[in-house]
Amino acid sequence: MTSDAFNTPNTVDPRLLETLVCPVTRGKLTYDREAQELVSAGAKLAFPIRDGVPIMLAEEARQLG
């Protein structure tokens, strides 16, 4: 499924999600589809997904709680 005429994905490939880990803790990530973020409970960070691409930089992540 694409979001525009340029075929930009509006979701992340599930196979990619299976291979990604938190760059801070190397732990598992969970996908928050509604917020378009990958969440690291261990690091208490949420990494944004922009145009279908996860931005896995700690300085780009949002602090949780």
Secondary structure, 3 states (H helix, E strand, C coil): CECCCCCCECCCCHHHHHHCCCCCCCCCCEEECCCCEEEECCCCEEEEEECCEECCCHHHCEECC
